[in-house]
Amino acid sequence: MPRWGLVSSAASPVALIGGWTIAAMLQPPSYNPVADTISALAAVGATDRWVMTLVFLVVGVCDVATGAALRPAAPAGRLILIAGAVAGMLVAAYPEHPGGSSVPHAFWASLGFAGLAAWPAGAWRRGAAVPWGLRPAVCSGAVAVQLILLAWFVAELVTGAGQVGLAERLVSGAQAVWPLGVVLSCRAAAAPG
């Protein structure tokens, strides 16, 4: 596990959470992080939308680098992680428009969320020496948790229950932190002694 994989996996959640926090602070008081989406921070007409647009790109690059560095993971999982990251970057290229989402934005966001939730299912390995973050039961648990959070986010989008921003932040945060956990488990397994 190369050191740059640790750097990229740690930078992703820091950039995402720090970025959405800064971007939200730049918005008018009408922006509500519990009720409004992260995508609204990069939407056409948002104040300083370049901040969240840049964050989407930085997080995508970090996740692509992490996928390339995660050599102990099965290749299918690494490719799914990279594909999800690229789809997440394409979200920045197709921002929401005032009054709602655009079809390309929704398409790339859906692919990004799905890929980032599913990659552990393709990354697991069997064996006594496999790092804990790549064991089948752990990977299954990670997918299950992320799918539950993703289902909540989708339910919030569909029902308009008022917590779509919170649901999106929880699923996005989990998807940003999980690769770091896997990388740390790989580095711990490779450490001497």
N, C-alpha and C positions, 0 to 999 in steps of 0.2 A: 504494500500500500504506500504509494509515494506521498511525500510530505505535502506536495501541492494539492493532493486530493483532500487532505485534512483542511488546508486553507480554504479551498473552494466550498467544501461542505459546511464549514463554520461561517463563511462569509454569506452564504445564501440566507439563513434565517435572520442574521443581523441586518443585511440589506433590506430584506422584505419587511420585517417588523419596524425597523428604524425608518425605512422609506415611507410606509403607510402612515406612520406617526407624524413625520415631518409634513407629508403632503396634506394630511388632515388638518394640521395646525395652520396651514396656509389658506385653507378654504374659509368662506364666510361662515358666520355662526349658525347658519341654517343647515350646515353639513352635520349629520349625526352618525358617528362611527358604528353605532349599534344598529341603526335602521338603514344606513346607506352603504352601498357596495364599495369595494376597493376600486373596481373599474370606474366608478363615478369620479374618482380622484384623477383619472387620466382621460376622462370623457371630453369630447369637444365642448369648449366653453367653460371647463373647470379652471379655477385659478391655479396658475403655475402647473398646468397639467404635465409639463415636461418632467417634473420630479418623479411622478409615478410611472410615466412612460419609461424613463431611464431605469427605474427600479425593476420593472418587468424584464428589461433587457439584461441588466446585471445579474438578476437571479437566474435567468435562463442560461446565461453563459456559465455561471457557477455550477448549475446542475448538469450541464453538458460536460464540464470538466470533471465533476464528481463521477459521473457515469463512466467516463474514460478511465478514471483512476481506480475504480472499484474492481480491480482484477480478480479478487477472490470470489466475486459474485458470478453467477451463471451469465453467459453472454446475452441471453434473451432479456433478462431483467435490466441489464445495463442499457441495452438498446431501447427498451420501453421507457426507462428514465430519461434518456437523451431525447427520444421522440416527444415525451411529455414536456420537456424543457423547451424544445423548439416550438411546440404549439403554444406554450406560455409566452414566448417572445413574440409570436405572431399576434397575440392579443394586443400588444402595443401598436402593431401596424394597423389594426382595425378597431379603433376606439368606439365606445358607445357614443350615440348622438343624443342631443337634448330630447328629453321625453321618453327615452328608452334605449334598449340595446339594438345593435345592428345584427343582422343574420351572420355575417362573417365573424363578428366579435363573439357571438354566442357559440358558433361552431368551434373556433379555435380554443375558447375557454373550456368548452366541454371536453375536447380532446386532451387539453392540458391537464385538467382535473382528473380525468379518467386514467391517463398515463401515469401521473404522479401517485395516484392511489393504487394502481395495479402493479407497478414495477416490482415490489417485493415478491409477488407471486411467481415471477419469472426469474428471480435472483437467487432463490434458495438452493442450498446444497445439502447433501447428506454426508455424514462421517463424523468421527470422534473429534477431529481436529478443526472442524468448521467453526468459524467465529459465531458467537451466540446470535448476532444480528442477521445471520444468513441461514439459521436453522429453520426447517419447515414450519414448526409450530409457532416460532416467533414471527416469521414472515406472514403466516396466515393471520395471526393476531393483529399485525400491523395493517394488513389489508382490511380486515374486518373493522377496526377502529376508524380507519380513513373512510371506508364506505358508509359507515353509520353517520359520520360527520358530513360527508358529501350528501347523503340522503336528507339530512336535516337542512342543509343549505338549499337543495332543490325544493324541498317542501316549503321553505320560507319564500323562495322565488315565486312558487306557484300560488301559495295562499296569501302572500302579502301580510303575514302575521306581525311584521314589525321588527324582526331581529335578523334580517338577512345579512346585515353587515357583521354582526357578531358571529353568525354561523359561518360566513365566508372566511373571517379571520381565524376561526378555530381550525377549519379544514385546511386552509392555506398554511397556517402555522405548523400544523402536524405534518403536512407534506414537506415543509421546508426543514423541519428538525429531524425527521426520520433518517434521511441519508447521512446526517452527521452521526447519529447513533450507530448506524451500520459501520461507518468508517472508523469510529472509535473502537467498536468491537473487533474489527479487522486488525487495527493497529495493536490492540491489547493481545490478540491471539498471536501476533507475530513478534511481540516483545520477548527478548531473551529472559529465561527463568520464569 
